[in-house]
Amino acid sequence: MRKFWFFLLITALFSPACKSPPKIIEPAVEVKNPEFEILSIAIIQADLVNTMFEAVVRINNPNDFAVDLSSIDYKLYGNGMFWADGRGSDILHIQAKSSCETEFHFTMNFINMSRKLLDDVIAMRHVNYRFEGDVEVEPFVPSLPAFQMTFNRSGLSEVREKIKKPAAEPKNYSSNFPNPAYRSEFDRW
């Protein structure tokens, strides 16, 4: 019995020395999904049957770190009717606690659309939209892997005509002759 108590005492004395060092637990990083919002829908080019559009989308990053949107699959509905879909890659980089805007181009075939949506687009009225899809988000935090998120945003957007950039002014080619004396000799011919 003495041997048993001696063995138990020795084991109790050396057991704390054999334990592994305590693990340092890093604080958890809270990841919030980026938020999508359609700012406007603009008509780029209107033809007899098809019309090309541009949807300007703002994407907000509520996180304390930057993210990349590396791929997206989306569907856009107008007044409850399917309008367009698409996919893209390398969409954009969004800094921490900021937002970026990007454009999606799509085509509407009026033969396949409801009359109500057609009337709203022609009159450039507001359209009830639903913008949904899946996006791959790559956070700029070494310990966080890329993740997939689903978005579904509804709202009301104006339909307008895209403002065309003014044409560039013609260049003044006379400035290509820096020396007026050389130019006047050239004019004597």
Protein Blocks (a to p, Z undefined) as FASTA:
>chain_A
ZZmmmmmmmmmmmmmmmpccdddddddddddddddddfbdcdfbdcfkbccddddddddd
fbfbdcddfbdcddddeehiafbdcddehkbacdehiacdddddddddfklpcfklmmmm
mnopacddddddddddddfbfklccddddddddddddddddddddddddddfklmmmblk
lmmmmmmZZ
